């Protein structure tokens, strides 16, 4: 009963995004090859790329902990941000930041492709083939956009990590997250994570909220 009441209190966009993600995750558990080949985000030059993937990849996840962390973060911060911005603006925020994540991630991949094409090393062709076959999945880019929006709305709000148990103002916590993503993305120390997608979501979230603030349209009407 308590869970049902809490679930009903989740604002509509946040709640529906959560539901769609769970449905897509269950479908992926049933037939992962089908789901990944159609709905994950592939580099546009890949034969596996489809025009809808920049949208659908936001509802795909690579495992239980991946979706659990993203959906927990969505609910905790999306509830607040949606209540402040309103349903329409929050929906715009979510998809703009998700698409921004795709844009930056794909842009970095394009730079990698240019580098690989400029070398005659046989290993470069293998790396290029792997790039075409490697999909990106997850709501993380849009989630970073939501986190940035929360930090801009409530910069002094206290946030505590589970591990390590550190408590900081929201603005500093998000700045540290972004700094770590930038460092690991540039150095390539954490492979298999789309760091520049996270940065793209954060960047577009910052720009969109800044735009609304400058126009005096930030708070819900």
Beta strands, then each sheet from edge to edge (+ up, - down):
strand 1: 158-160
strand 2: 167-169
sheet 1: 1+ 2-
end
